[in-house]
Amino acid sequence: MLRRLKRHQLNTAIYLLASVLSRAASILLIPLYTRRLTQAEYGSYGLAVTLFALLPPLMSGGLIAAFSRFFFDDREAGRRDATVGAIARAIAGLAFAAGAVVQLGLLLGPASMGGLGRGQLSMVVWTCVCVAVGEIPIVYFRASERALGAAALSLGQFLLTAGATAYLMLGLDLGVTGMLGGMLAGQGAGALFALAFVSRLRPQARPGLLREALGYSLPFIPHMIGNGLMISVDRWALEFYGRREDLGLYTLAAQLASPIGMVTS
């Protein structure tokens, strides 16, 4: 029992370190953002961040919660992987289908929103799809107590995101497009790994599994929306009243204050 408790403590420490380092990307890149973005562009970045928080769980129907729940239903590895593999494929399918629907809406809708052009908004949409899909192996590794695997994935995405963003913004001087491109590169790599990972799970959905999974996960959607709205309502209110430069300062202030939340967690 003591040995198991020590392993849990070690895993928790690894998860916490990986979480802090991966979330540190937005902080470490502040000097780059402030050098290459205007206040108004920083405001547009702040609006994009709200979409990164709100859209991914909605695109997957909240099924990532069901993934964790069904993981522990069967202790036999083969049957367990067949079950969660079917849910993982449903997550990927729903996310890509939702991305396609939103992309179609962008093509038929206004040419810009929140200072972001149609192409930039498309990058945001597909980054959100990749976030939803890329979460699958991380949740799997955490549930199976493979802390180093989950940490390695999170840190790998952080390094790729930071490197791609620095290159696109410094080397190519692409501004907001470079920032969004860096996010898409990092999350896209995570999604590709996730798809390869899911393909090895050999899914086998028993009758009614996906209906049962959705029945478990959909009640979490209001909670997920509420969490997303907590960091978005104020920013979109500033945008609604045409205060995008103030929104840029507000976004920067929120980034500078984020280490407080990391420390308390």
SVG drawing of the C-alpha trace seen along z (x, -y; Angstrom):
<svg xmlns="http://www.w3.org/2000/svg" viewBox="-28 -51 42 61">
<polyline fill="none" stroke="black" stroke-width="0.4" points="0.0,0.0 2.8,-2.4 4.6,-1.6 1.5,-2.3 1.0,-5.6 4.5,-6.7 4.0,-5.8 0.8,-8.0 2.8,-10.8 5.5,-10.5 3.0,-10.5 1.3,-13.5 4.6,-15.4 5.3,-14.5 1.9,-15.5 2.2,-18.8 5.6,-19.6 4.6,-18.8 1.4,-20.9 3.3,-23.9 5.9,-23.7 3.4,-23.2 1.3,-26.1 4.5,-28.2 4.6,-28.4 2.3,-31.5 4.4,-33.1 7.8,-32.4 6.6,-33.7 5.4,-37.1 8.6,-38.9 8.1,-37.6 4.4,-38.5 4.9,-42.0 7.7,-42.7 5.8,-41.4 2.2,-42.2 0.4,-45.5 -2.0,-46.0 -5.0,-45.4 -3.4,-42.2 -2.8,-41.1 -6.5,-41.6 -7.2,-39.3 -4.9,-36.7 -6.9,-37.0 -10.1,-36.2 -8.4,-33.2 -7.4,-31.9 -11.1,-31.8 -11.9,-29.6 -9.1,-27.3 -10.6,-26.8 -14.3,-26.6 -14.5,-24.7 -12.5,-21.4 -14.7,-19.8 -17.8,-20.8 -16.4,-19.4 -15.9,-16.0 -19.2,-15.9 -17.4,-15.8 -16.5,-12.2 -13.1,-12.5 -14.8,-12.3 -16.4,-9.0 -13.1,-7.8 -11.7,-8.0 -14.8,-6.5 -14.9,-3.4 -11.2,-2.8 -11.7,-1.4 -14.7,0.8 -12.6,3.8 -9.3,4.8 -8.5,7.2 -6.2,5.1 -7.5,6.4 -11.2,5.8 -10.4,2.5 -8.5,1.2 -11.2,2.4 -13.8,0.4 -11.8,-2.8 -10.5,-2.5 -14.1,-2.7 -14.7,-5.8 -11.4,-7.3 -12.4,-6.9 -15.8,-8.5 -14.0,-11.4 -11.8,-11.9 -14.7,-11.4 -16.9,-13.9 -14.1,-16.5 -13.3,-16.3 -16.9,-16.4 -17.5,-19.4 -14.4,-21.1 -15.8,-20.6 -19.1,-22.1 -17.6,-25.1 -15.2,-25.5 -18.2,-25.5 -19.8,-28.2 -16.7,-30.3 -16.7,-30.0 -20.4,-31.1 -20.1,-33.7 -18.3,-37.1 -14.8,-37.5 -13.4,-38.4 -14.2,-38.3 -12.4,-39.8 -9.7,-41.2 -9.0,-37.7 -9.4,-37.0 -11.1,-33.9 -7.8,-32.1 -6.7,-32.8 -10.1,-31.7 -9.7,-28.5 -6.4,-27.9 -8.1,-28.5 -10.9,-25.9 -8.5,-23.2 -6.2,-23.8 -9.3,-23.2 -10.0,-20.0 -6.4,-18.9 -6.6,-19.8 -9.7,-17.6 -8.0,-14.7 -4.6,-15.1 -5.9,-14.8 -6.7,-11.1 -3.3,-9.5 -2.5,-11.9 -5.7,-10.8 -5.0,-7.2 -1.4,-7.4 -2.7,-9.2 -5.4,-6.6 -2.9,-3.7 -0.5,-5.5 2.1,-6.0 3.1,-9.5 6.3,-9.8 4.4,-9.1 1.8,-11.7 4.5,-14.2 6.6,-13.5 3.6,-14.2 2.7,-17.5 6.3,-18.7 6.8,-17.7 3.8,-19.7 5.1,-22.6 8.6,-22.6 7.2,-22.2 4.6,-25.0 7.2,-27.3 9.8,-26.5 7.3,-26.9 5.8,-30.1 9.3,-31.6 10.3,-30.7 7.0,-31.9 7.0,-35.2 10.7,-36.0 12.0,-34.3 9.1,-35.0 7.5,-38.0 4.0,-36.6 2.5,-38.3 -0.8,-36.9 -0.7,-34.4 2.6,-33.1 1.3,-32.8 -1.7,-30.8 0.5,-28.7 2.7,-27.8 -0.3,-26.7 -1.6,-24.6 1.9,-23.0 2.2,-21.9 -1.4,-20.7 -1.4,-19.1 1.6,-17.0 -0.2,-15.9 -3.3,-15.0 -1.2,-13.0 0.4,-11.0 -3.1,-10.5 -4.5,-9.1 -1.6,-6.7 -2.1,-5.7 -5.8,-5.1 -5.2,-2.9 -3.3,-0.5 -6.1,0.0 -8.1,2.2 -11.5,0.9 -14.6,3.1 -17.8,1.3 -20.3,3.5 -24.0,2.7 -25.0,-0.5 -21.5,-1.6 -21.5,-4.9 -25.0,-5.8 -24.0,-4.9 -20.8,-7.0 -22.7,-10.0 -25.3,-9.6 -22.4,-9.9 -20.5,-12.7 -23.2,-15.1 -24.3,-16.2 -20.7,-17.6 -21.2,-19.9 -22.9,-22.8 -20.0,-22.6 -17.4,-22.8 -19.3,-25.7 -19.3,-27.5 -15.6,-27.0 -15.0,-28.4 -17.3,-31.3 -15.5,-32.3 -12.4,-33.3 -14.3,-34.6 -17.3,-36.7 -15.2,-39.7 -12.9,-39.5 -15.7,-39.3 -17.5,-42.2 -14.4,-44.4 -14.5,-43.3 -18.2,-44.0 -17.7,-47.6 -14.8,-48.1 -12.1,-48.2 -9.6,-45.8 -6.5,-47.7 -7.7,-47.6 -8.4,-43.9 -4.8,-43.5 -3.6,-45.0 -6.2,-42.9 -4.9,-39.7 -1.3,-40.6 -2.3,-41.2 -4.1,-37.9 -0.9,-36.1 1.3,-37.9 -1.1,-36.8 -1.3,-33.2 1.8,-32.0 -0.3,-32.6 -2.7,-29.9 0.1,-27.6 1.7,-28.0 -1.5,-27.6 -2.4,-24.4"/>
</svg>
